Protein backbone atom coordinates (compact mmCIF):
# COMPACT_ATOMS: atom_id res chain seq x y z
CA UNK A 1 0.00 0.00 0.00
CA UNK A 2 1.34 3.41 -0.94
CA UNK A 3 1.50 6.22 1.56
CA UNK A 4 1.33 8.75 -1.27
CA UNK A 5 -1.04 11.61 -0.58
CA UNK A 6 -3.00 13.66 -3.08
CA UNK A 7 -3.75 17.37 -2.98
CA UNK A 8 -5.44 20.26 -4.74
CA UNK A 9 -3.40 23.46 -4.70
CA UNK A 10 -5.43 26.55 -5.49
CA UNK A 11 -3.97 29.58 -7.20
CA UNK A 12 -5.26 32.81 -8.70
CA UNK A 13 -4.34 32.43 -12.39
CA UNK A 14 -3.62 36.15 -12.74
CA UNK A 15 -1.10 35.89 -9.87
CA UNK A 16 0.54 32.52 -10.64
CA UNK A 17 -1.02 30.34 -13.32
CA UNK A 18 -0.26 26.77 -14.30
CA UNK A 19 1.44 28.23 -17.39
CA UNK A 20 3.85 30.03 -15.01
CA UNK A 21 4.63 26.72 -13.32
CA UNK A 22 5.20 25.14 -16.73
CA UNK A 23 7.67 27.91 -17.54
CA UNK A 24 9.42 27.74 -14.15
CA UNK A 25 9.50 23.94 -13.94
CA UNK A 26 9.89 24.02 -10.14
CA UNK A 27 8.63 26.63 -7.70
CA UNK A 28 8.21 27.28 -4.01
CA UNK A 29 4.48 27.01 -3.18
CA UNK A 30 4.00 29.94 -0.85
CA UNK A 31 1.44 32.55 0.11
CA UNK A 32 -0.63 30.17 2.24
CA UNK A 33 -1.77 31.74 5.52
CA UNK A 34 -4.85 29.74 6.55
CA UNK A 35 -4.10 27.48 9.55
CA UNK A 36 -5.91 24.45 8.08
CA UNK A 37 -4.10 24.85 4.76
CA UNK A 38 -0.74 25.23 6.56
CA UNK A 39 -1.48 22.08 8.53
CA UNK A 40 -2.04 20.28 5.21
CA UNK A 41 1.28 21.57 3.84
CA UNK A 42 3.07 20.29 6.97
CA UNK A 43 1.91 16.74 6.13
CA UNK A 44 3.16 16.80 2.52
CA UNK A 45 6.02 14.56 1.45
CA UNK A 46 8.19 14.40 -1.66
CA UNK A 47 6.41 12.21 -4.20
CA UNK A 48 2.92 13.36 -3.25
CA UNK A 49 0.89 14.51 -6.24
CA UNK A 50 -1.17 17.67 -6.63
CA UNK A 51 -3.80 19.01 -8.96
CA UNK A 52 -3.40 22.70 -9.73
CA UNK A 53 -6.71 24.53 -9.48
CA UNK A 54 -7.32 27.98 -10.93
CA UNK A 55 -9.62 30.07 -8.73
CA UNK A 56 -11.39 33.31 -9.65
CA UNK A 57 -13.45 33.24 -12.80
CA UNK A 58 -12.00 29.91 -13.99
CA UNK A 59 -12.71 27.60 -11.01
CA UNK A 60 -11.25 24.50 -12.59
CA UNK A 61 -8.47 21.94 -12.30
CA UNK A 62 -5.90 22.61 -15.00
CA UNK A 63 -2.81 20.48 -14.37
CA UNK A 64 -0.62 18.19 -12.32
CA UNK A 65 2.39 18.81 -10.09
CA UNK A 66 4.56 16.76 -7.76
CA UNK A 67 5.70 17.74 -4.29
CA UNK A 68 9.51 17.63 -4.43
CA UNK A 69 10.58 18.86 -0.99
CA UNK A 70 9.77 18.39 2.64
CA UNK A 71 7.86 21.33 4.14
CA UNK A 72 10.18 24.10 5.33
CA UNK A 73 9.81 27.57 6.85
CA UNK A 74 8.86 30.24 4.33
CA UNK A 75 12.11 32.14 3.76
CA UNK A 76 10.13 35.32 3.03
CA UNK A 77 8.08 35.25 6.25
CA UNK A 78 9.11 36.31 9.72
CA UNK A 79 6.80 33.71 11.23
CA UNK A 80 8.18 30.15 11.63
CA UNK A 81 4.63 28.76 11.44
CA UNK A 82 4.46 29.81 7.79
CA UNK A 83 5.62 26.81 5.76
CA UNK A 84 6.10 26.10 2.08
CA UNK A 85 6.99 23.19 -0.18
CA UNK A 86 8.63 23.02 -3.57
CA UNK A 87 6.57 21.62 -6.42
CA UNK A 88 7.51 20.45 -9.89
CA UNK A 89 5.29 20.72 -12.93
CA UNK A 90 4.16 17.45 -14.47
CA UNK A 91 1.59 18.07 -17.21
CA UNK A 92 -1.68 19.80 -18.01
CA UNK A 93 -4.80 17.75 -17.41
CA UNK A 94 -6.31 16.43 -20.66
CA UNK A 95 -9.72 18.00 -20.02
CA UNK A 96 -10.18 20.76 -17.45
CA UNK A 97 -12.40 19.71 -14.54
CA UNK A 98 -14.66 22.52 -13.39
CA UNK A 99 -15.86 23.13 -9.88
CA UNK A 100 -19.41 23.02 -11.28
CA UNK A 101 -18.82 19.46 -12.57
CA UNK A 102 -17.43 18.40 -9.20
CA UNK A 103 -20.35 19.95 -7.32
CA UNK A 104 -22.82 18.27 -9.70
CA UNK A 105 -21.56 14.79 -8.76
CA UNK A 106 -22.99 13.55 -5.44
CA UNK A 107 -19.83 11.52 -4.75
CA UNK A 108 -18.14 14.85 -3.91
CA UNK A 109 -20.81 16.06 -1.44
CA UNK A 110 -18.47 15.81 1.58
CA UNK A 111 -15.29 16.75 -0.29
CA UNK A 112 -13.34 19.65 1.27
CA UNK A 113 -13.18 21.45 -2.10
CA UNK A 114 -16.97 21.68 -1.98
CA UNK A 115 -17.52 22.10 1.77
CA UNK A 116 -14.57 24.42 2.57
CA UNK A 117 -14.44 26.65 -0.48
CA UNK A 118 -11.86 29.03 1.04
CA UNK A 119 -9.33 26.27 1.79
CA UNK A 120 -6.34 26.77 -0.52
CA UNK A 121 -4.64 23.40 0.08
CA UNK A 122 -7.16 20.58 -0.09
CA UNK A 123 -6.42 16.92 0.68
CA UNK A 124 -7.92 14.56 -1.89
CA UNK A 125 -8.90 11.04 -0.82
CA UNK A 126 -7.56 8.37 -3.18
CA UNK A 127 -10.99 7.37 -4.50
CA UNK A 128 -11.89 10.98 -5.31
CA UNK A 129 -8.47 11.51 -6.90
CA UNK A 130 -9.20 8.69 -9.35
CA UNK A 131 -12.70 10.04 -10.00
CA UNK A 132 -11.26 13.48 -10.82
CA UNK A 133 -8.68 11.88 -13.11
CA UNK A 134 -11.43 10.05 -15.01
CA UNK A 135 -13.43 13.28 -15.27
CA UNK A 136 -10.33 14.94 -16.70
CA UNK A 137 -9.81 12.26 -19.33
CA UNK A 138 -6.80 10.73 -17.58
CA UNK A 139 -6.12 7.05 -17.10
CA UNK A 140 -5.79 5.98 -13.47
DSSP file (Angstrom, degrees, kcal/mol; ACC not computed):
  #  RESIDUE AA STRUCTURE BP1 BP2  ACC     N-H-->O    O-->H-N    N-H-->O    O-->H-N    TCO  KAPPA ALPHA  PHI   PSI    X-CA   Y-CA   Z-CA
    1    1 A X              0   0    0      0, 0.0     2,-0.2     0, 0.0     0, 0.0   0.000 360.0 360.0 360.0 133.5    0.0    0.0    0.0
    2    2 A X        -     0   0    0      1,-0.1     0, 0.0     2,-0.1     0, 0.0  -0.557 360.0-154.5 -83.1 144.7    1.3    3.4   -0.9
    3    3 A X        +     0   0    0     -2,-0.2    -1,-0.1     2,-0.1     2,-0.1   0.179  50.7 135.9-100.5  17.1    1.5    6.2    1.6
    4    4 A X        -     0   0    0     43,-0.1     2,-0.3    44,-0.1    44,-0.1  -0.389  42.4-150.9 -63.1 138.2    1.3    8.7   -1.3
    5    5 A X        -     0   0    0     40,-0.2    44,-1.9    -2,-0.1     2,-0.3  -0.793   0.9-142.5-110.9 157.5   -1.0   11.6   -0.6
    6    6 A X  E     +a   49   0A   0    118,-0.5   118,-2.6    -2,-0.3     2,-0.3  -0.919  20.5 180.0-123.1 146.8   -3.0   13.7   -3.1
    7    7 A X  E     -aB  50 123A   0     42,-1.7    44,-2.6    -2,-0.3     2,-0.5  -0.928  27.5-138.8-141.2 158.3   -3.8   17.4   -3.0
    8    8 A X  E     -aB  51 122A   0    114,-2.2   114,-2.6    -2,-0.3     2,-0.6  -0.999  21.2-162.7-115.4 127.9   -5.4   20.3   -4.7
    9    9 A X  E     -aB  52 121A   0     42,-2.8    44,-2.7    -2,-0.5     2,-0.3  -0.953  10.4-149.5-111.2 118.4   -3.4   23.5   -4.7
   10   10 A X  E     +a   53   0A   0    110,-2.6     2,-0.3    -2,-0.6    44,-0.2  -0.655  20.4 171.1 -91.2 143.1   -5.4   26.6   -5.5
   11   11 A X  E     -a   54   0A   0     42,-2.5    44,-2.4    -2,-0.3     2,-0.6  -0.996  38.9-116.3-147.6 145.8   -4.0   29.6   -7.2
   12   12 A X    >>  -     0   0    0     -2,-0.3     4,-2.7    42,-0.2     3,-1.9  -0.744  27.8-145.0 -77.0 118.9   -5.3   32.8   -8.7
   13   13 A X  T 34 S+     0   0    0     -2,-0.6     4,-0.4    42,-0.3    -1,-0.1   0.759  97.9  56.2 -63.1 -23.4   -4.3   32.4  -12.4
   14   14 A X  T 34 S+     0   0    0      2,-0.2    -1,-0.3     1,-0.1     3,-0.1   0.605 115.2  39.1 -82.7  -9.0   -3.6   36.1  -12.7
   15   15 A X  T <4 S-     0   0    0     -3,-1.9     2,-0.3     1,-0.2    -2,-0.2   0.827 142.0  -9.7 -99.3 -52.2   -1.1   35.9   -9.9
   16   16 A X  S  < S-     0   0    0     -4,-2.7    -2,-0.2     4,-0.0    -1,-0.2  -0.788  76.0-171.2-151.4 103.3    0.5   32.5  -10.6
   17   17 A X    >>  -     0   0    0     -4,-0.4     4,-1.6    -2,-0.3     3,-0.7  -0.426  40.4-105.7 -92.5 165.9   -1.0   30.3  -13.3
   18   18 A X  H 3> S+     0   0    0      1,-0.3     4,-2.6     2,-0.2     5,-0.2   0.862 122.3  61.2 -57.4 -35.6   -0.3   26.8  -14.3
   19   19 A X  H 3> S+     0   0    0      1,-0.2     4,-1.9     2,-0.2    -1,-0.3   0.854 101.3  53.0 -60.4 -34.3    1.4   28.2  -17.4
   20   20 A X  H <> S+     0   0    0     -3,-0.7     4,-2.8     2,-0.2    -1,-0.2   0.911 108.8  48.8 -66.1 -41.7    3.8   30.0  -15.0
   21   21 A X  H  X S+     0   0    0     -4,-1.6     4,-3.1     2,-0.2    68,-0.3   0.896 108.9  53.4 -64.1 -39.5    4.6   26.7  -13.3
   22   22 A X  H  < S+     0   0    0     -4,-2.6    -1,-0.2     1,-0.2    -2,-0.2   0.901 112.4  44.7 -61.2 -39.5    5.2   25.1  -16.7
   23   23 A X  H  < S+     0   0    0     -4,-1.9    -2,-0.2    -5,-0.2    -1,-0.2   0.908 118.4  42.3 -69.6 -42.6    7.7   27.9  -17.5
   24   24 A X  H  < S-     0   0    0     -4,-2.8     2,-1.5     1,-0.2    -2,-0.2   0.833  85.0-158.4 -75.0 -33.1    9.4   27.7  -14.2
   25   25 A X  S  < S+     0   0    0     -4,-3.1    64,-2.8    -5,-0.2     2,-0.4  -0.343  74.8  29.3  84.1 -55.9    9.5   23.9  -13.9
   26   26 A X  E    S+C   88   0A   0     -2,-1.5     2,-0.3    62,-0.2    62,-0.2  -0.992  72.7 170.3-135.2 141.2    9.9   24.0  -10.1
   27   27 A X  E     -C   87   0A   0     60,-2.4    60,-2.9    -2,-0.4     2,-0.6  -0.983  38.7-107.0-147.2 159.5    8.6   26.6   -7.7
   28   28 A X  E     -C   86   0A   0     -2,-0.3     2,-1.1    58,-0.2    58,-0.3  -0.790  33.5-137.7 -83.5 123.3    8.2   27.3   -4.0
   29   29 A X  E     +C   85   0A   0     56,-3.7    56,-0.8    -2,-0.6     2,-0.2  -0.738  47.5 145.8 -87.4 102.4    4.5   27.0   -3.2
   30   30 A X        +     0   0    0     -2,-1.1     3,-0.1    54,-0.2    54,-0.1  -0.542  24.7  77.9-126.3-172.7    4.0   29.9   -0.8
   31   31 A X        +     0   0    0      1,-0.3     2,-0.5    -2,-0.2    -1,-0.1   0.543  59.2 137.1  84.9   7.3    1.4   32.5    0.1
   32   32 A X        +     0   0    0     51,-0.3    -1,-0.3    -3,-0.1    51,-0.2  -0.778  13.5 156.8 -90.8 125.3   -0.6   30.2    2.2
   33   33 A X        +     0   0    0     -2,-0.5    -1,-0.1    -3,-0.1     2,-0.1   0.586  35.2 108.1-121.3 -19.3   -1.8   31.7    5.5
   34   34 A X     >  -     0   0    0      1,-0.1     4,-2.8    84,-0.1     5,-0.2  -0.421  66.8-136.0 -66.1 132.8   -4.8   29.7    6.6
   35   35 A X  H  > S+     0   0    0      1,-0.2     4,-2.3     2,-0.2     5,-0.1   0.888 103.6  49.0 -59.3 -42.3   -4.1   27.5    9.5
   36   36 A X  H  > S+     0   0    0      2,-0.2     4,-1.8     1,-0.2    -1,-0.2   0.910 113.1  47.5 -64.9 -41.3   -5.9   24.5    8.1
   37   37 A X  H  > S+     0   0    0      2,-0.2     4,-2.2     1,-0.2    -2,-0.2   0.900 111.5  50.7 -66.3 -40.5   -4.1   24.9    4.8
   38   38 A X  H  X S+     0   0    0     -4,-2.8     4,-2.2     1,-0.2    -2,-0.2   0.888 107.2  54.2 -63.8 -38.5   -0.7   25.2    6.6
   39   39 A X  H  X S+     0   0    0     -4,-2.3     4,-0.7    -5,-0.2    -1,-0.2   0.906 108.0  50.4 -60.4 -40.9   -1.5   22.1    8.5
   40   40 A X  H >< S+     0   0    0     -4,-1.8     3,-1.1     1,-0.2     4,-0.4   0.923 108.5  51.4 -63.4 -43.8   -2.0   20.3    5.2
   41   41 A X  H >< S+     0   0    0     -4,-2.2     3,-1.7     1,-0.3    -1,-0.2   0.899 102.8  60.1 -59.7 -39.7    1.3   21.6    3.8
   42   42 A X  H 3< S+     0   0    0     -4,-2.2    -1,-0.3     1,-0.3    29,-0.2   0.721 104.0  51.3 -62.6 -20.2    3.1   20.3    7.0
   43   43 A X  T << S+     0   0    0     -3,-1.1    -1,-0.3    -4,-0.7    -2,-0.2   0.480  86.1 112.9 -95.5  -2.6    1.9   16.7    6.1
   44   44 A X    <   -     0   0    0     -3,-1.7    27,-0.6    -4,-0.4     2,-0.3  -0.354  45.8-168.3 -71.2 150.0    3.2   16.8    2.5
   45   45 A X    >   -     0   0    0     25,-0.1     3,-2.2   -40,-0.1    22,-0.2  -0.960  34.9 -87.0-133.8 152.3    6.0   14.6    1.4
   46   46 A X  T 3  S+     0   0    0     -2,-0.3    22,-0.2     1,-0.2     3,-0.1  -0.365 116.4  35.6 -55.2 136.2    8.2   14.4   -1.7
   47   47 A X  T 3  S+     0   0    0     20,-3.0    -1,-0.2     1,-0.4    21,-0.1   0.132  84.2 128.2 100.4 -19.0    6.4   12.2   -4.2
   48   48 A X    <   -     0   0    0     -3,-2.2    19,-2.7    19,-0.2    -1,-0.4  -0.345  54.1-132.3 -62.6 153.4    2.9   13.4   -3.2
   49   49 A X  E     -aD   6  66A   0    -44,-1.9   -42,-1.7    17,-0.2     2,-0.4  -0.841  20.1-165.5-113.3 149.6    0.9   14.5   -6.2
   50   50 A X  E     -aD   7  65A   0     15,-3.0    15,-2.5    -2,-0.3     2,-0.5  -0.974  17.0-141.0-134.8 146.8   -1.2   17.7   -6.6
   51   51 A X  E     -aD   8  64A   0    -44,-2.6   -42,-2.8    -2,-0.4     2,-0.5  -0.904  25.2-134.3 -98.8 133.2   -3.8   19.0   -9.0
   52   52 A X  E     -aD   9  63A   0     11,-3.0    10,-3.1    -2,-0.5    11,-1.1  -0.807  22.4-164.0 -92.7 126.9   -3.4   22.7   -9.7
   53   53 A X  E     -aD  10  61A   0    -44,-2.7   -42,-2.5    -2,-0.5     2,-0.5  -0.946  11.7-143.7-117.6 122.9   -6.7   24.5   -9.5
   54   54 A X  E     -aD  11  60A   0      6,-2.8     6,-1.6    -2,-0.5     5,-0.4  -0.758  21.2-165.9 -85.5 125.3   -7.3   28.0  -10.9
   55   55 A X    >>  +     0   0    0    -44,-2.4     3,-1.3    -2,-0.5     4,-0.7   0.052  50.7  52.4 -88.9-157.1   -9.6   30.1   -8.7
   56   56 A X  T 34 S-     0   0    0      1,-0.3   -44,-0.0     2,-0.2    -2,-0.0  -0.404 124.1 -12.4  68.4-135.8  -11.4   33.3   -9.6
   57   57 A X  T 34 S+     0   0    0      1,-0.2    -1,-0.3    -2,-0.1    -2,-0.1   0.709 136.9  55.4 -73.9 -20.2  -13.4   33.2  -12.8
   58   58 A X  T <4  +     0   0    0     -3,-1.3    41,-0.2     2,-0.1    -2,-0.2   0.967  67.7 178.7 -79.5 -54.1  -12.0   29.9  -14.0
   59   59 A X     <  +     0   0    0     -4,-0.7    40,-2.7    -5,-0.4    41,-0.4   0.955  40.2 115.2  48.0  64.3  -12.7   27.6  -11.0
   60   60 A X  E    S-DE  54  98A   0     -6,-1.6    -6,-2.8    38,-0.3     2,-0.4  -0.995  71.8-105.9-157.2 155.5  -11.2   24.5  -12.6
   61   61 A X  E     +DE  53  97A   0     36,-3.0    36,-1.4    -2,-0.3    -8,-0.2  -0.727  38.4 169.9 -83.1 129.6   -8.5   21.9  -12.3
   62   62 A X  E     -     0   0A   0    -10,-3.1    31,-1.8    -2,-0.4     2,-0.3   0.599  48.6 -11.5-121.5 -16.3   -5.9   22.6  -15.0
   63   63 A X  E     -DE  52  92A   0    -11,-1.1   -11,-3.0    29,-0.3     2,-0.3  -0.985  57.6 -96.4-171.8 179.7   -2.8   20.5  -14.4
   64   64 A X  E     +DE  51  91A   0     27,-3.2    26,-2.4    -2,-0.3    27,-0.5  -0.852  28.2 174.1-116.3 147.2   -0.6   18.2  -12.3
   65   65 A X  E     -DE  50  89A   0    -15,-2.5   -15,-3.0    -2,-0.3     2,-0.4  -0.952  21.0-134.5-143.1 164.1    2.4   18.8  -10.1
   66   66 A X  E     -DE  49  88A   0     22,-2.5    22,-2.7    -2,-0.3     2,-0.4  -0.966  21.3-122.0-121.3 138.4    4.6   16.8   -7.8
   67   67 A X  E     + E   0  87A   0    -19,-2.7   -20,-3.0    -2,-0.4    20,-0.2  -0.669  32.8 176.1 -74.4 127.3    5.7   17.7   -4.3
   68   68 A X        +     0   0    0     18,-2.9     2,-0.3    -2,-0.4    19,-0.2   0.345  53.6  45.5-121.1   5.7    9.5   17.6   -4.4
   69   69 A X  S    S-     0   0    0     17,-0.8     2,-0.1   -24,-0.1     3,-0.1  -0.960  80.2-106.2-140.3 161.7   10.6   18.9   -1.0
   70   70 A X        -     0   0    0     -2,-0.3    16,-0.2     1,-0.1   -25,-0.1  -0.482  58.7 -85.1 -71.0 157.1    9.8   18.4    2.6
   71   71 A X        +     0   0    0    -27,-0.6     2,-0.3   -29,-0.2    14,-0.2  -0.398  57.5 177.3 -61.7 144.5    7.9   21.3    4.1
   72   72 A X  E     -F   84   0B   0     12,-2.2    12,-2.5    -3,-0.1     3,-0.1  -0.975  37.6 -77.4-147.3 159.2   10.2   24.1    5.3
   73   73 A X  E     -F   83   0B   0     -2,-0.3     2,-0.4    10,-0.2    10,-0.3  -0.299  54.4-104.0 -60.1 138.9    9.8   27.6    6.9
   74   74 A X    >   -     0   0    0      8,-2.9     3,-1.7     5,-0.3    -1,-0.1  -0.500  26.1-150.2 -63.8 116.3    8.9   30.2    4.3
   75   75 A X  T 3  S+     0   0    0     -2,-0.4    -1,-0.2     1,-0.3    -2,-0.1   0.680  94.7  53.2 -66.2 -15.5   12.1   32.1    3.8
   76   76 A X  T 3  S+     0   0    0      3,-0.1     2,-0.4     2,-0.0    -1,-0.3   0.383  97.7  79.2 -98.9   3.0   10.1   35.3    3.0
   77   77 A X    <   -     0   0    0     -3,-1.7    -4,-0.0     5,-0.1     5,-0.0  -0.860  65.1-149.3-114.1 147.1    8.1   35.2    6.2
   78   78 A X  S    S+     0   0    0     -2,-0.4     2,-0.6     2,-0.0    -1,-0.1   0.389  80.2  85.4 -88.9   2.8    9.1   36.3    9.7
   79   79 A X    >   -     0   0    0     -5,-0.1     3,-1.8     1,-0.1    -5,-0.3  -0.922  66.8-153.8-110.7 117.6    6.8   33.7   11.2
   80   80 A X  T 3  S+     0   0    0     -2,-0.6    -1,-0.1     1,-0.3    -6,-0.1   0.668  93.0  68.2 -65.3 -14.3    8.2   30.1   11.6
   81   81 A X  T 3  S+     0   0    0     -8,-0.1     2,-0.7     2,-0.1    -1,-0.3   0.689  79.0  91.9 -75.9 -17.2    4.6   28.8   11.4
   82   82 A X    <   -     0   0    0     -3,-1.8    -8,-2.9    -8,-0.1     2,-0.3  -0.695  63.0-179.3 -80.7 116.4    4.5   29.8    7.8
   83   83 A X  E     -F   73   0B   0     -2,-0.7     2,-0.3   -10,-0.3   -51,-0.3  -0.818  12.4-174.6-120.6 158.4    5.6   26.8    5.8
   84   84 A X  E     -F   72   0B   0    -12,-2.5   -12,-2.2    -2,-0.3     2,-0.3  -0.872   9.0-152.9-138.1 168.1    6.1   26.1    2.1
   85   85 A X  E     -C   29   0A   0    -56,-0.8   -56,-3.7    -2,-0.3     2,-0.4  -0.946  22.8-116.8-136.5 161.2    7.0   23.2   -0.2
   86   86 A X  E     -C   28   0A   0     -2,-0.3   -18,-2.9   -58,-0.3   -17,-0.8  -0.834  31.5-166.2 -96.3 138.9    8.6   23.0   -3.6
   87   87 A X  E     -CE  27  67A   0    -60,-2.9   -60,-2.4    -2,-0.4     2,-0.4  -0.923   9.5-148.2-125.1 153.2    6.6   21.6   -6.4
   88   88 A X  E     -CE  26  66A   0    -22,-2.7   -22,-2.5    -2,-0.3   -62,-0.2  -0.961  24.4-115.4-120.4 135.5    7.5   20.5   -9.9
   89   89 A X  E     + E   0  65A   0    -64,-2.8   -24,-0.2    -2,-0.4     3,-0.1  -0.390  33.2 172.6 -65.2 143.0    5.3   20.7  -12.9
   90   90 A X  E     -     0   0A   0    -26,-2.4     2,-0.3     1,-0.3   -25,-0.2   0.656  51.8 -52.1-111.6 -73.2    4.2   17.4  -14.5
   91   91 A X  E     - E   0  64A   0    -27,-0.5   -27,-3.2     0, 0.0    -1,-0.3  -0.988  50.7 -90.5-162.6 160.6    1.6   18.1  -17.2
   92   92 A X  E     - E   0  63A   0     -2,-0.3   -29,-0.3   -29,-0.3     2,-0.2  -0.432  51.3-103.7 -69.7 155.8   -1.7   19.8  -18.0
   93   93 A X  E     -     0   0A   0    -31,-1.8     3,-0.2     1,-0.1    44,-0.1  -0.604  26.7-124.1 -78.1 146.0   -4.8   17.8  -17.4
   94   94 A X  E    S+     0   0A   0      1,-0.2     2,-0.4    -2,-0.2    43,-0.2   0.928  97.0  16.7 -58.1 -49.4   -6.3   16.4  -20.7
   95   95 A X  E    S-     0   0A   0     41,-2.2    -1,-0.2    -3,-0.0    43,-0.1  -0.991  91.1-115.1-127.4 123.3   -9.7   18.0  -20.0
   96   96 A X  E     -     0   0A   0     -2,-0.4     2,-0.6    -3,-0.2   -34,-0.2  -0.202  24.5-141.7 -52.4 145.5  -10.2   20.8  -17.5
   97   97 A X  E     - E   0  61A   0    -36,-1.4   -36,-3.0    39,-0.1     2,-0.1  -0.956  17.7-148.0-115.0 114.5  -12.4   19.7  -14.5
   98   98 A X  E  >  - E   0  60A   0     -2,-0.6     4,-1.8   -38,-0.3   -38,-0.3  -0.409  20.8-124.3 -82.7 155.8  -14.7   22.5  -13.4
   99   99 A X  H  > S+     0   0    0    -40,-2.7     4,-3.0   -41,-0.2     5,-0.2   0.877 113.9  59.0 -61.3 -37.4  -15.9   23.1   -9.9
  100  100 A X  H  > S+     0   0    0    -41,-0.4     4,-1.7     1,-0.2    -1,-0.2   0.898 105.0  48.7 -59.9 -41.0  -19.4   23.0  -11.3
  101  101 A X  H  > S+     0   0    0      2,-0.2     4,-0.6     1,-0.2    -1,-0.2   0.892 112.5  48.3 -66.8 -38.9  -18.8   19.5  -12.6
  102  102 A X  H >< S+     0   0    0     -4,-1.8     3,-1.1     1,-0.2     6,-0.4   0.938 112.2  48.1 -65.8 -46.4  -17.4   18.4   -9.2
  103  103 A X  H 3< S+     0   0    0     -4,-3.0    -1,-0.2     1,-0.2    -2,-0.2   0.800 105.9  59.6 -64.4 -28.3  -20.4   20.0   -7.3
  104  104 A X  H 3< S+     0   0    0     -4,-1.7     2,-0.6    -5,-0.2    -1,-0.2   0.666  91.0  79.5 -74.8 -16.0  -22.8   18.3   -9.7
  105  105 A X  S X< S-     0   0    0     -3,-1.1     3,-2.1    -4,-0.6     4,-0.1  -0.836  72.5-149.6 -97.5 118.2  -21.6   14.8   -8.8
  106  106 A X  G >  S+     0   0    0     -2,-0.6     3,-1.9     1,-0.3     4,-0.2   0.718  90.6  75.3 -60.6 -20.7  -23.0   13.6   -5.4
  107  107 A X  G 3  S+     0   0    0      1,-0.3     3,-0.3     2,-0.1    -1,-0.3   0.759  96.0  51.3 -61.8 -22.2  -19.8   11.5   -4.8
  108  108 A X  G X  S+     0   0    0     -3,-2.1     3,-1.7    -6,-0.4     6,-0.3   0.295  74.0 112.6 -96.0   8.4  -18.1   14.8   -3.9
  109  109 A X  T <  S+     0   0    0     -3,-1.9    -1,-0.2     1,-0.3    -2,-0.1   0.828  87.3  33.6 -54.8 -36.8  -20.8   16.1   -1.4
  110  110 A X  T 3  S+     0   0    0     -3,-0.3    -1,-0.3    -4,-0.2     2,-0.1   0.352  89.5 126.5-100.7   5.2  -18.5   15.8    1.6
  111  111 A X    X>  -     0   0    0     -3,-1.7     4,-2.6     1,-0.1     3,-1.3  -0.404  65.6-129.3 -68.2 136.8  -15.3   16.8   -0.3
  112  112 A X  H 3> S+     0   0    0     11,-0.3     4,-2.8     1,-0.3     7,-0.3   0.805 106.8  63.4 -58.4 -32.1  -13.3   19.6    1.3
  113  113 A X  H 34 S+     0   0    0     10,-0.2    -1,-0.3     1,-0.2   -10,-0.1   0.852 114.2  34.2 -61.1 -32.6  -13.2   21.4   -2.1
  114  114 A X  H <4 S+     0   0    0     -3,-1.3     3,-0.4    -6,-0.3    -2,-0.2   0.881 125.6  39.1 -87.1 -45.0  -17.0   21.7   -2.0
  115  115 A X  H  < S+     0   0    0     -4,-2.6     2,-0.4     1,-0.2    -3,-0.2   0.804 123.4  37.2 -80.5 -30.9  -17.5   22.1    1.8
  116  116 A X    ><  +     0   0    0     -4,-2.8     3,-2.0    -5,-0.3    -1,-0.2  -0.648  67.9 171.0-122.0  72.9  -14.6   24.4    2.6
  117  117 A X  T 3  S+     0   0    0     -2,-0.4    -1,-0.1    -3,-0.4    -2,-0.1   0.700  74.4  55.2 -62.3 -21.7  -14.4   26.6   -0.5
  118  118 A X  T 3  S+     0   0    0     -3,-0.1     2,-0.4     2,-0.0    -1,-0.3   0.554  78.4 111.4 -88.5  -7.5  -11.9   29.0    1.0
  119  119 A X    <   -     0   0    0     -3,-2.0     3,-0.1    -7,-0.3    -3,-0.1  -0.536  49.0-167.6 -71.5 122.4   -9.3   26.3    1.8
  120  120 A X  S    S+     0   0    0     -2,-0.4  -110,-2.6     1,-0.2     2,-0.5   0.626  76.9  46.2 -91.4 -13.8   -6.3   26.8   -0.5
  121  121 A X  E    S-B    9   0A   0   -112,-0.2     2,-0.5  -114,-0.0    -1,-0.2  -0.939  76.4-174.5-129.5 108.3   -4.6   23.4    0.1
  122  122 A X  E     -B    8   0A   0   -114,-2.6  -114,-2.2    -2,-0.5     2,-0.2  -0.895  20.5-135.1-112.9 122.8   -7.2   20.6   -0.1
  123  123 A X  E     -B    7   0A   0     -2,-0.5     2,-0.5  -116,-0.2   -11,-0.3  -0.520  19.7-151.3 -70.4 143.5   -6.4   16.9    0.7
  124  124 A X        -     0   0    0   -118,-2.6  -118,-0.5    -2,-0.2     5,-0.1  -0.959  11.2-131.3-120.8 114.6   -7.9   14.6   -1.9
  125  125 A X     >  -     0   0    0     -2,-0.5     4,-2.5     1,-0.1     3,-0.3  -0.301  28.6-112.0 -58.7 149.0   -8.9   11.0   -0.8
  126  126 A X  H  > S+     0   0    0      1,-0.2     4,-2.2     2,-0.2     5,-0.2   0.870 115.5  51.6 -53.4 -44.5   -7.6    8.4   -3.2
  127  127 A X  H  > S+     0   0    0      1,-0.2     4,-1.6     2,-0.2    -1,-0.2   0.898 112.5  45.5 -64.2 -38.6  -11.0    7.4   -4.5
  128  128 A X  H  > S+     0   0    0     -3,-0.3     4,-2.8     2,-0.2    -1,-0.2   0.853 107.9  58.6 -72.2 -33.1  -11.9   11.0   -5.3
  129  129 A X  H  X S+     0   0    0     -4,-2.5     4,-2.5     1,-0.2    -2,-0.2   0.947 108.5  45.2 -55.6 -49.5   -8.5   11.5   -6.9
  130  130 A X  H  X S+     0   0    0     -4,-2.2     4,-2.2     1,-0.2    -1,-0.2   0.856 111.2  53.0 -67.0 -34.4   -9.2    8.7   -9.3
  131  131 A X  H  X S+     0   0    0     -4,-1.6     4,-2.4     2,-0.2    -1,-0.2   0.930 110.0  47.9 -64.1 -45.1  -12.7   10.0  -10.0
  132  132 A X  H  X S+     0   0    0     -4,-2.8     4,-2.0     2,-0.2    -2,-0.2   0.911 109.7  53.3 -61.6 -42.3  -11.3   13.5  -10.8
  133  133 A X  H  <>S+     0   0    0     -4,-2.5     5,-3.0     1,-0.2    -1,-0.2   0.930 109.5  47.8 -59.6 -44.5   -8.7   11.9  -13.1
  134  134 A X  H ><5S+     0   0    0     -4,-2.2     3,-1.6     1,-0.2    -1,-0.2   0.920 110.1  52.4 -61.8 -42.3  -11.4   10.0  -15.0
  135  135 A X  H 3<5S+     0   0    0     -4,-2.4    -1,-0.2     1,-0.3    -2,-0.2   0.842 109.3  51.4 -60.4 -33.0  -13.4   13.3  -15.3
  136  136 A X  T 3<5S-     0   0    0     -4,-2.0   -41,-2.2    -5,-0.2    -1,-0.3   0.338 121.2-106.9 -88.1   6.8  -10.3   14.9  -16.7
  137  137 A X  T < 5S+     0   0    0     -3,-1.6     2,-0.3     1,-0.3    -3,-0.2   0.698  75.2 136.6  79.0  18.8   -9.8   12.3  -19.3
  138  138 A X      < -     0   0    0     -5,-3.0     2,-0.3    -6,-0.2    -1,-0.3  -0.699  55.6-121.1 -98.8 151.0   -6.8   10.7  -17.6
  139  139 A X              0   0    0     -2,-0.3    -5,-0.0     1,-0.1    -1,-0.0  -0.696 360.0 360.0 -85.9 144.3   -6.1    7.0  -17.1
  140  140 A X              0   0    0     -2,-0.3    -1,-0.1   -10,-0.0   -10,-0.0   0.429 360.0 360.0 -99.3 360.0   -5.8    6.0  -13.5
